[in-house]
């Protein structure tokens, strides 16, 4: 795995926002003005630095890659999959992250080469209220079921997908279970099953189960 591949992709597509690398600060430290040295004080043991809460820690990416514009996704994906110098023909997964506080989804693509053992991760940010992104099934056949899963569980529309329908939940399921604001509702079929079961129990004189 080499971050040089991410640098090469950035050189070709300057609009890509590369992930911060391990050990690289998210923001450059502010320039500090020189100050006079304070008077010497008696040496005391330094207090341990407070541990930063996990939710405040900057993201750390162990896989090279970057955020790509939605409108450039297909062009960049095709280069990553087929062009000499990249040639990552295997898409191991397509997934998503729900970020309601930012009003967006992040759609994540993990690209890999079994020959060179190189990998890249691409990420696309899309508005949560209009969650559409081009399907990459024309580039990676393996994206088919992964995109269907993201559609099923997050409600993301993959434009151009050959058969975009639910793959885990039933066709009449209400809502998308991996959205952070998801509220469960019984689908019609489950309500009917529960009603029939109740009638069967009462018909046998068993009453309600404890």
Secondary structure, 3 states (H helix, E strand, C coil): CCHHHHHHHHHHCCCCEECCCCCCCCCCCCCCCCCCCCCCCCCCCCCCCCCCCHHHCCCCCCCCEEECCHHHHHHHHHHHHHCCCCCCCEEEEEEEEEECCCCEEEEEEEEECCCCCCEEEEEEEEECCCCEEECCCCCCCCHHHHHHHHHHHHCCEEECCCCCCCCCCCCCCCCCCCCCCCCCCCCHHHHHHHHHHHHHHHHCCCCCCC
